[in-house]
Amino acid sequence: MTVSLEDIQALEDLESLEVYAQDWHLANKAGQWVQFRFNRCQRTLEEPYQRQMAERGFVRINVLKLRQGGITTWATAHGTHHVMTRRATGLTLAHEDKLPGVWLSRCRTWRDQTVCRPTATTTQRNELAFAGLGSRYYVGSAAGGFPGMGDTIGFLHLSEVGSWDKSPVMIDPDNVLFDLGPAIPTGSVRGGTVIIRESTGKIKGDWWHRQWTAGKDDADEFENIFLPWFLQEEYRLDDEAGEVRGLGEYESELVRWARSSFDIELDHAQLAWRRHGIRQSPYLGNVDEWACRYPAYEEEAFLAPGLAIYTPEMSRKARATQREPIWRGNVLATVCAPSDAQFEPNASGEMTVWEWPDSNLHYVLGADCQWGRKQTSDWDCLFVECLENGKLCAKVRGHWPMPVWARIIAAVGHKYNKCPVAPERNAQAGSAADGVLPALLGNTDTWRYPNVWVRTHEATIRPRVEDYGWYTDHVTKATAISFSQQQTLHDAFDWCDEQTIDQMGTIIRHEDGGFGSPEGSHDDDWMARLITASVAHHQRGVTELYSEPVPMGVPWRTQDERMRDLAEGNDYD
């Protein structure tokens, strides 16, 4: 039965796809014709989709997914629903030429199965159109071009976008989006629009990985949604469940992760499916390759290009140290001496704080220093670490001229008990007349920082200019990397910061033997973290660390014993 736009808009639950599509059917993996109903993966996506539309009036979603989870089906169903219930143009782009025809045929079937539907019109082979609404839905391919360029796009779905810049497609997604950009409403007119980008993971540092990383920023309009393999109900082998007689360390942790983060109790049939899949072709025991297609953790979804220097286990352990900050803001240090700097709260500020300074404790500050203030250049970044507990306390990241960056380093150093500050002294930062170290040493302004770190204990007696700061060469960098690897494996390295953990997972050994991020990516946060950790490790050997005094008449107790006594009412403190 065909109806007008007004009739459609009068229907109850118009915005509910599942209600509107109650008569839709599709073929399942066994070839059976079944009613369209959300599976667990699709329902996980539906909540943020509806929430964004209700709260913001538009939808922007990045989906990092498992294979064969029904995500493309969910997205094309939304595209069909979108153009059947409003005057809009929708566009789905596949990564292969053979897919648009298959997907569009399924959309036409759904159209015909809808009881109350708008009047359709004769269409081209790559579109679904409705004359009464003036709406249409195109399905094209990034590999073979796409239609609809003359229309305003209200619904955009980019499928397997992580494969677009890989063989055999080899299309730069930015070029496609540059062409599409003028057709997509932005700003105040984006109400009612939808953009869904979905893909399995591919390579750390590639286009899709950069978009996923950007989606973690609160300022980015896209919301990230990760779908692990165990959300898919079909991924289980009940007949092999009895062969799972014991769990390894990874599987035990996986069971805890699924329970705590997704409220799913993994059973032996699901673990049997995982073990079976890893053994089969094309993986043949390659756990990392299998996990990239069927990730349980976000870190597993992207493989490092070349030879990764941090293993997936190290990445998982690093992610376990991630914490939310207690404060964000800006350092106001350009119009006064750094010792008098102000720290102004700002939800999008350059400074992140996890712990404010304690007058009893000791700290160090390590900084990576770049040249210039362009947003496309590398970043200035510093971290503050506490010597007593090894925890990260603060981070600052941004683009500044070097004299300003020196003031910010000094201001944060003063804040944290005038701690030793160790900026990287390479190139311009150490030798230029307006570099960071000359400013900290009082050569360019009316102030001087009182505690610039000196690299060797012997040099502290009468240091030369070149002894100040952290010097990066192939030896010191390799040593810092090795230290971070070993400490991470032993759960003794506090990575803490999400952005730094993301970078850490992309670091590779280059063909020339050096270490760093892939081309087009940044590693400044990671390098600043290594500098800070290395300097802190050195300083612990020459600093009398604070230990909490034991009350008179009370025997020495461990922290666990002290907490137990407090819980039992034996408050010796």
C-alpha positions as CSV (number, residue, x, y, z in Angstrom):
1,M,0.0,0.0,0.0
2,T,1.5,3.3,-1.1
3,V,0.9,6.4,1.1
4,S,1.8,10.1,1.1
5,L,4.5,11.7,3.1
6,E,2.0,13.2,5.4
7,D,0.5,9.7,6.0
8,I,3.9,8.3,6.7
9,Q,4.8,11.1,9.1
10,A,1.6,10.4,11.0
11,L,2.6,6.8,11.7
12,E,3.5,6.0,15.3
13,D,7.2,5.2,16.1
14,L,8.3,6.6,12.7
15,E,11.9,7.0,14.0
16,S,12.1,3.3,15.2
17,L,13.6,1.3,12.4
18,E,12.8,-2.0,14.0
19,V,9.1,-1.1,14.3
20,Y,8.9,0.4,10.8
21,A,10.7,-2.7,9.4
22,Q,8.6,-5.3,11.2
23,D,7.6,-6.9,7.9
24,W,11.1,-7.0,6.4
25,H,12.8,-10.3,5.7
26,L,16.3,-11.3,4.6
27,A,18.3,-14.4,4.0
28,N,20.5,-15.5,6.9
29,K,23.9,-17.2,6.5
30,A,22.2,-20.6,6.1
31,G,20.1,-19.3,3.2
32,Q,16.9,-19.3,5.2
33,W,14.4,-16.5,4.8
34,V,14.0,-14.9,8.3
35,Q,12.3,-11.8,9.7
36,F,14.6,-8.8,10.1
37,R,15.4,-8.3,13.8
38,F,18.5,-6.7,15.4
39,N,21.2,-9.1,16.6
40,R,23.3,-8.1,19.5
41,C,25.9,-6.2,17.5
42,Q,23.2,-4.2,15.7
43,R,21.4,-3.4,18.9
44,T,24.6,-2.2,20.4
45,L,24.8,0.3,17.6
46,E,21.1,1.3,17.7
47,E,21.3,2.8,21.2
48,P,23.9,5.5,20.3
49,Y,22.2,6.1,16.9
50,Q,18.9,6.9,18.6
51,R,20.5,8.8,21.4
52,Q,22.5,11.1,19.1
53,M,19.4,11.8,16.9
54,A,17.4,12.6,20.0
55,E,20.0,14.7,21.8
56,R,21.9,16.3,18.9
57,G,19.5,16.0,16.0
58,F,22.1,14.3,13.8
59,V,24.2,11.1,13.9
60,R,28.0,10.7,13.5
61,I,29.3,7.2,14.2
62,N,32.6,5.3,13.7
63,V,32.2,1.6,14.0
64,L,35.3,-0.6,14.6
65,K,33.8,-4.0,14.0
66,L,34.3,-7.8,13.9
67,R,33.8,-9.6,10.6
68,Q,30.3,-10.8,9.6
69,G,28.5,-9.0,12.4
70,G,25.6,-7.7,10.2
71,I,26.8,-4.1,10.4
72,T,26.4,-3.3,6.7
73,T,22.9,-4.8,6.9
74,W,22.1,-2.5,9.8
75,A,23.4,0.6,8.1
76,T,21.7,-0.1,4.7
77,A,18.5,-0.8,6.6
78,H,18.8,2.6,8.2
79,G,19.5,4.2,4.8
80,T,16.4,2.6,3.3
81,H,14.3,3.7,6.3
82,H,15.8,7.2,6.1
83,V,14.7,7.9,2.5
84,M,11.3,6.2,2.9
85,T,10.3,8.4,5.8
86,R,11.6,11.9,4.9
87,R,12.5,14.0,1.9
88,A,16.2,13.1,1.7
89,T,19.0,11.6,-0.4
90,G,21.0,8.7,0.9
91,L,24.3,7.2,-0.3
92,T,26.1,4.0,0.7
93,L,29.6,3.4,-0.7
94,A,31.0,-0.1,-0.7
95,H,34.7,-1.0,-1.2
96,E,34.1,-3.5,-4.0
97,D,32.3,-3.1,-7.3
98,K,30.3,-6.3,-6.9
99,L,28.5,-5.3,-3.7
100,P,26.2,-2.4,-4.7
101,G,24.0,-4.5,-6.9
102,V,23.5,-7.1,-4.1
103,W,22.8,-4.5,-1.4
104,L,20.4,-2.5,-3.6
105,S,18.5,-5.6,-4.5
106,R,18.0,-6.2,-0.7
107,C,16.8,-2.6,-0.2
108,R,14.3,-3.0,-3.0
109,T,13.0,-6.2,-1.4
110,W,12.5,-4.3,1.9
111,R,10.7,-1.5,0.1
112,D,8.3,-4.0,-1.4
113,Q,7.7,-5.7,2.0
114,T,6.8,-2.4,3.7
115,V,3.1,-2.2,4.2
116,C,2.8,1.6,4.3
117,R,5.4,2.8,1.9
118,P,5.8,5.9,-0.3
119,T,5.2,5.7,-4.0
120,A,8.2,4.4,-5.8
121,T,9.3,5.6,-9.2
122,T,11.2,4.0,-12.1
123,T,14.9,4.2,-11.2
124,Q,18.3,3.6,-12.6
125,R,20.1,0.4,-11.6
126,N,22.1,2.0,-8.8
127,E,19.3,3.8,-7.0
128,L,16.0,3.5,-5.1
129,A,13.7,6.5,-5.6
130,F,10.3,7.7,-4.3
131,A,8.4,10.1,-6.5
132,G,6.0,11.3,-3.8
133,L,8.8,12.2,-1.4
134,G,11.4,13.4,-3.8
135,S,13.8,11.1,-2.0
136,R,16.3,8.6,-3.3
137,Y,18.9,6.1,-2.1
138,Y,22.1,5.4,-4.1
139,V,24.4,2.5,-3.5
140,G,27.8,2.8,-5.2
141,S,31.4,1.8,-4.8
142,A,34.5,3.7,-3.9
143,A,36.4,1.6,-6.4
144,G,34.0,2.2,-9.3
145,G,32.7,5.7,-8.7
146,F,29.5,6.8,-7.1
147,P,26.3,8.6,-8.1
148,G,24.3,11.3,-6.4
149,M,27.0,14.1,-6.6
150,G,24.5,16.7,-7.5
151,D,22.2,16.1,-4.5
152,T,22.4,17.1,-0.9
153,I,23.3,14.0,1.0
154,G,21.3,13.5,4.2
155,F,22.4,9.9,4.9
156,L,26.0,8.7,4.2
157,H,27.3,5.3,4.9
158,L,30.9,4.4,4.2
159,S,31.4,0.6,4.3
160,E,34.7,-1.1,5.0
161,V,36.4,2.2,4.7
162,G,39.6,0.8,6.2
163,S,40.0,-1.2,2.9
164,W,39.7,1.7,0.5
165,D,43.3,2.7,0.5
166,K,44.5,-0.9,0.3
167,S,44.9,-3.2,-2.7
168,P,43.1,-3.8,-4.9
169,V,41.0,-0.6,-4.4
170,M,43.8,1.9,-3.7
171,I,41.5,4.9,-3.3
172,D,42.4,7.7,-0.8
173,P,39.3,8.2,1.4
174,D,40.2,11.9,1.7
175,N,39.8,12.3,-2.0
176,V,36.4,10.7,-2.0
177,L,35.3,12.8,1.0
178,F,36.7,15.9,-0.6
179,D,34.4,15.4,-3.6
180,L,31.5,14.5,-1.3
181,G,32.1,17.3,1.1
182,P,30.0,20.1,-0.6
183,A,27.0,17.7,-0.7
184,I,26.9,17.0,3.0
185,P,25.2,19.6,5.2
186,T,27.3,21.0,8.0
187,G,27.0,23.4,10.9
188,S,23.5,24.7,11.7
189,V,21.9,22.9,8.8
190,R,23.1,19.3,9.6
191,G,20.0,18.5,11.6
192,G,18.5,15.2,10.6
193,T,21.7,14.0,8.8
194,V,23.5,10.7,9.4
195,I,27.1,9.7,8.7
196,I,28.2,6.1,9.5
197,R,31.8,5.0,8.9
198,E,32.3,1.3,9.6
199,S,35.1,-1.1,9.0
200,T,37.2,-3.9,10.4
201,G,40.7,-2.7,11.5
202,K,43.7,-2.9,9.1
203,I,46.9,-1.1,9.9
204,K,47.9,1.2,12.7
205,G,48.6,4.6,11.4
206,D,46.5,4.3,8.2
207,W,43.5,6.5,7.3
208,W,40.9,4.5,9.2
209,H,43.1,4.2,12.3
210,R,43.6,8.0,12.3
211,Q,39.8,8.6,12.1
212,W,39.2,6.1,14.9
213,T,41.9,7.9,17.1
214,A,40.4,11.3,16.3
215,G,37.0,10.0,17.4
216,K,38.3,9.6,20.9
217,D,38.6,13.4,21.2
218,D,35.6,15.0,22.9
219,A,35.9,17.8,20.4
220,D,35.3,15.4,17.4
221,E,31.7,15.0,16.3
222,F,32.1,11.3,15.7
223,E,31.4,8.8,18.4
224,N,33.5,5.6,18.4
225,I,31.8,2.2,18.9
226,F,33.9,-0.9,19.2
227,L,32.3,-4.3,18.5
228,P,34.3,-7.3,19.8
229,W,33.8,-10.8,18.3
230,F,32.0,-12.2,21.3
231,L,29.0,-10.0,20.8
232,Q,28.0,-12.1,17.8
233,E,25.7,-14.9,19.1
234,E,26.6,-17.3,16.3
235,Y,30.3,-17.4,17.1
236,R,30.3,-20.5,19.2
237,L,31.0,-24.3,18.8
238,D,28.9,-26.2,21.3
239,D,30.1,-29.5,20.1
240,E,33.7,-28.6,20.9
241,A,33.0,-26.9,24.2
242,G,34.1,-30.0,26.1
243,E,37.6,-29.8,24.7
244,V,38.2,-26.5,26.6
245,R,39.4,-28.0,29.8
246,G,41.5,-25.1,31.1
247,L,42.0,-21.4,30.3
248,G,45.3,-19.7,29.6
249,E,46.2,-16.3,31.0
250,Y,44.8,-14.5,27.9
251,E,41.5,-16.4,28.0
252,S,41.1,-15.8,31.7
253,E,41.6,-12.1,31.3
254,L,39.2,-12.2,28.3
255,V,36.4,-13.7,30.4
256,R,36.9,-11.0,33.0
257,W,36.9,-8.3,30.3
258,A,33.7,-9.5,28.6
259,R,32.0,-9.6,32.0
260,S,33.1,-6.2,33.2
261,S,32.8,-4.2,30.0
262,F,29.9,-5.9,28.1
263,D,28.1,-7.9,30.8
264,I,28.6,-11.1,28.8
265,E,29.6,-14.4,30.5
266,L,31.9,-16.1,28.0
267,D,31.4,-19.8,27.9
268,H,33.5,-22.7,26.7
269,A,31.6,-22.9,23.4
270,Q,32.6,-19.4,22.5
271,L,36.3,-20.0,23.5
272,A,36.2,-23.2,21.5
273,W,35.1,-21.2,18.4
274,R,38.0,-18.8,19.0
275,R,40.6,-21.6,19.3
276,H,39.1,-23.3,16.2
277,G,39.2,-20.2,14.1
278,I,42.9,-19.4,14.9
279,R,43.9,-22.9,13.7
280,Q,42.1,-22.6,10.4
281,S,43.4,-21.2,7.1
282,P,44.4,-18.5,6.4
283,Y,45.6,-17.8,10.0
284,L,47.1,-21.2,10.7
285,G,48.0,-20.3,14.3
286,N,48.8,-16.6,13.7
287,V,46.9,-15.2,16.7
288,D,47.6,-11.5,15.8
289,E,46.2,-11.9,12.2
290,W,43.1,-13.7,13.5
291,A,42.5,-11.1,16.2
292,C,42.7,-8.3,13.7
293,R,39.7,-9.7,12.0
294,Y,37.9,-10.8,15.2
295,P,39.2,-8.5,17.9
296,A,38.3,-8.8,21.5
297,Y,40.1,-5.6,22.4
298,E,40.5,-2.4,20.4
299,E,44.3,-2.8,20.3
300,E,43.9,-6.1,18.5
301,A,41.9,-4.6,15.6
302,F,44.9,-2.8,14.0
303,L,48.1,-4.5,13.0
304,A,51.3,-2.5,13.2
305,P,53.0,-1.9,9.8
306,G,56.4,-3.4,9.5
307,L,58.0,-4.8,12.7
308,A,56.0,-3.5,15.7
309,I,58.2,-3.0,18.8
310,Y,55.3,-3.4,21.3
311,T,53.5,-6.7,21.3
312,P,49.7,-6.9,21.6
313,E,50.2,-8.1,25.2
314,M,52.2,-4.9,25.9
315,S,49.4,-2.8,24.3
316,R,46.8,-4.5,26.4
317,K,48.8,-4.0,29.6
318,A,49.3,-0.3,28.7
319,R,45.6,0.1,28.1
320,A,44.9,-1.3,31.5
321,T,46.7,1.7,33.1
322,Q,44.5,4.3,31.3
323,R,42.8,6.7,33.7
324,E,40.5,9.7,33.4
325,P,41.9,13.0,34.3
326,I,40.7,15.0,37.3
327,W,41.3,18.5,35.6
328,R,41.9,20.1,32.2
329,G,42.9,23.6,31.5
330,N,45.5,26.0,30.2
331,V,48.8,27.3,31.5
332,L,48.9,31.1,31.5
333,A,52.7,31.8,31.6
334,T,53.4,34.3,28.8
335,V,52.8,37.6,30.6
336,C,54.6,36.8,33.9
337,A,57.5,34.9,35.4
338,P,56.8,31.1,35.1
339,S,56.9,30.9,38.9
340,D,53.8,33.1,39.0
341,A,51.9,31.3,36.2
342,Q,48.1,30.7,36.5
343,F,46.4,27.5,35.7
344,E,42.9,28.2,34.2
345,P,40.3,25.4,33.9
346,N,39.2,24.7,30.4
347,A,37.4,21.5,29.2
348,S,39.4,21.6,26.0
349,G,42.7,23.0,27.4
350,E,46.2,21.8,26.6
351,M,47.0,20.6,30.1
352,T,45.6,17.4,31.6
353,V,46.0,16.6,35.3
354,W,45.7,13.1,37.0
355,E,47.3,14.1,40.3
356,W,48.1,17.5,41.7
357,P,51.4,17.9,43.5
358,D,52.0,16.8,47.0
359,S,54.6,18.8,49.0
360,N,56.1,15.6,50.4
361,L,56.7,13.9,47.0
362,H,59.3,14.3,44.3
363,Y,58.6,14.7,40.6
364,V,60.3,14.9,37.2
365,L,59.2,16.5,34.0
366,G,60.3,15.3,30.5
367,A,59.4,17.1,27.3
368,D,59.6,16.6,23.6
369,C,60.3,19.9,21.8
370,Q,59.3,20.7,18.2
371,W,59.9,23.8,16.0
372,G,57.0,25.9,15.0
373,R,53.3,26.4,15.8
374,K,51.5,25.1,12.7
375,Q,48.7,22.6,13.5
376,T,50.1,20.3,10.9
377,S,53.6,20.1,12.5
378,D,54.7,17.8,15.2
379,W,53.6,18.6,18.8
380,D,55.2,20.0,21.9
381,C,54.5,17.5,24.7
382,L,55.5,17.1,28.3
383,F,54.7,14.7,31.1
384,V,55.2,14.9,34.9
385,E,55.9,11.6,36.8
386,C,56.0,11.1,40.6
387,L,59.2,9.4,41.7
388,E,57.6,7.8,44.8
389,N,54.8,5.9,43.0
390,G,55.8,6.0,39.3
391,K,52.4,7.5,38.4
392,L,51.8,10.1,35.7
393,C,50.5,13.3,37.2
394,A,50.2,15.8,34.3
395,K,50.5,16.3,30.6
396,V,50.7,19.4,28.4
397,R,50.4,19.1,24.6
398,G,50.1,21.8,21.9
399,H,51.9,24.0,19.4
400,W,54.0,27.0,20.6
401,P,57.1,29.0,19.6
402,M,60.0,27.7,21.6
403,P,60.3,30.6,24.0
404,V,56.7,30.1,25.0
405,W,57.1,26.4,25.3
406,A,60.1,27.0,27.6
407,R,57.9,29.2,29.8
408,I,55.2,26.5,30.0
409,I,57.7,23.8,30.9
410,A,59.1,26.1,33.7
411,A,55.6,26.9,34.9
412,V,54.6,23.3,35.3
413,G,58.0,22.5,36.8
414,H,57.4,25.2,39.5
415,K,53.9,23.8,40.1
416,Y,55.3,20.4,40.8
417,N,57.7,21.4,43.6
418,K,60.4,22.9,41.3
419,C,61.1,19.4,40.0
420,P,63.9,18.6,37.6
421,V,62.8,19.4,34.0
422,A,64.4,17.5,31.1
423,P,63.5,18.9,27.7
424,E,64.9,17.1,24.7
425,R,67.9,19.2,23.6
426,N,68.3,18.0,20.0
427,A,68.6,20.4,17.1
428,Q,66.8,23.8,17.5
429,A,65.5,23.2,21.0
430,G,69.0,23.0,22.4
431,S,71.2,25.1,20.1
432,A,69.0,27.9,18.7
433,A,69.3,31.4,20.3
434,D,65.6,31.3,21.1
435,G,65.5,27.5,21.9
436,V,64.0,25.9,24.9
437,L,67.2,25.2,26.9
438,P,68.7,28.7,26.5
439,A,65.4,30.1,27.8
440,L,65.3,27.7,30.8
441,L,68.9,28.5,31.6
442,G,68.3,32.3,31.7
443,N,70.1,33.2,28.5
444,T,67.2,34.9,26.8
445,D,64.9,36.4,29.4
446,T,64.8,37.9,32.9
447,W,64.0,34.6,34.6
448,R,65.8,31.3,35.0
449,Y,64.5,27.9,35.9
450,P,66.3,26.6,39.1
451,N,66.4,22.9,38.4
452,V,67.2,22.0,34.8
453,W,68.1,18.3,34.6
454,V,71.7,17.3,34.0
455,R,72.3,14.0,32.3
456,T,75.2,12.6,34.3
457,H,75.8,12.6,38.0
458,E,79.4,13.7,37.5
459,A,78.3,16.7,35.5
460,T,76.2,18.1,38.2
461,I,79.3,19.4,39.9
462,R,80.2,21.8,37.1
463,P,77.9,21.1,34.2
464,R,78.5,22.3,30.7
465,V,75.7,23.8,28.6
466,E,75.6,20.6,26.5
467,D,75.0,18.5,29.7
468,Y,71.6,19.9,30.3
469,G,68.4,18.2,29.0
470,W,67.7,14.9,27.4
471,Y,69.8,14.0,24.3
472,T,68.2,11.5,21.9
473,D,70.4,9.3,19.8
474,H,70.1,5.7,18.7
475,V,71.6,4.5,22.0
476,T,69.5,6.5,24.4
477,K,66.3,5.9,22.4
478,A,66.8,2.1,22.2
479,T,67.6,2.0,25.9
480,A,64.4,4.0,26.7
481,I,62.3,1.7,24.5
482,S,63.7,-1.4,26.1
483,F,63.0,0.0,29.6
484,S,59.4,0.8,28.6
485,Q,58.9,-2.7,27.1
486,Q,60.2,-4.6,30.2
487,Q,58.4,-2.3,32.7
488,T,55.2,-2.7,30.7
489,L,55.4,-6.4,30.7
490,H,55.9,-6.4,34.5
491,D,52.9,-4.1,35.0
492,A,55.3,-1.4,36.3
493,F,55.0,1.3,33.6
494,D,52.2,3.9,33.9
495,W,51.2,4.9,30.4
496,C,47.9,6.4,31.7
497,D,47.2,8.7,28.8
498,E,44.9,7.4,26.1
499,Q,46.5,9.4,23.3
500,T,50.0,8.2,24.2
501,I,48.8,4.6,24.4
502,D,47.3,4.9,20.9
503,Q,50.7,6.2,19.6
504,M,52.6,3.5,21.5
505,G,50.8,0.8,19.5
506,T,51.9,2.3,16.2
507,I,55.6,2.5,16.8
508,I,57.7,0.3,14.4
509,R,61.3,-0.3,13.5
510,H,61.9,1.5,10.1
511,E,64.0,0.1,7.3
512,D,66.9,2.3,8.3
513,G,66.9,0.8,11.7
514,G,65.3,3.7,13.5
515,F,62.2,3.7,15.6
516,G,59.1,5.8,15.3
517,S,55.5,6.1,13.9
518,P,54.5,5.3,10.3
519,E,54.6,8.0,7.8
520,G,51.8,10.5,8.3
521,S,51.4,9.8,12.0
522,H,52.9,11.5,15.1
523,D,54.9,9.9,17.9
524,D,55.5,13.1,20.1
525,D,53.4,11.9,23.1
526,W,55.1,8.6,23.1
527,M,58.6,10.1,22.9
528,A,57.8,12.6,25.7
529,R,56.6,9.7,27.8
530,L,59.9,7.7,27.2
531,I,62.0,10.8,28.1
532,T,60.0,11.3,31.4
533,A,60.2,7.6,32.4
534,S,63.9,7.4,31.7
535,V,64.7,10.6,33.6
536,A,62.5,9.4,36.5
537,H,64.4,6.1,36.6
538,H,67.7,8.0,36.8
539,Q,66.5,10.4,39.5
540,R,65.3,7.6,41.8
541,G,68.9,6.5,42.1
542,V,70.0,9.9,43.4
543,T,67.0,11.1,45.3
544,E,66.0,10.4,48.9
545,L,62.4,9.4,48.4
546,Y,59.7,10.2,50.8
547,S,58.2,7.3,52.9
548,E,55.2,7.8,55.1
549,P,56.3,7.9,58.8
550,V,55.1,5.1,61.1
551,P,53.1,6.4,64.2
552,M,54.9,6.1,67.5
553,G,54.3,2.8,69.3
554,V,52.8,1.1,66.2
555,P,54.8,-1.6,64.4
556,W,55.6,-1.0,60.7
557,R,52.8,-2.3,58.4
558,T,52.3,-2.6,54.7
559,Q,49.7,-0.5,53.0
560,D,47.4,-3.6,52.6
561,E,47.8,-4.3,56.4
562,R,47.0,-0.7,57.2
563,M,43.9,-0.7,55.1
564,R,42.8,-4.0,56.7
565,D,43.2,-2.5,60.2
566,L,41.2,0.6,59.2
567,A,38.4,-1.6,57.9
568,E,38.4,-3.6,61.1
569,G,38.2,-0.4,63.2
570,N,41.8,-0.6,64.4
571,D,42.7,3.0,63.5
572,Y,46.3,3.2,64.7
573,D,46.7,6.4,62.7
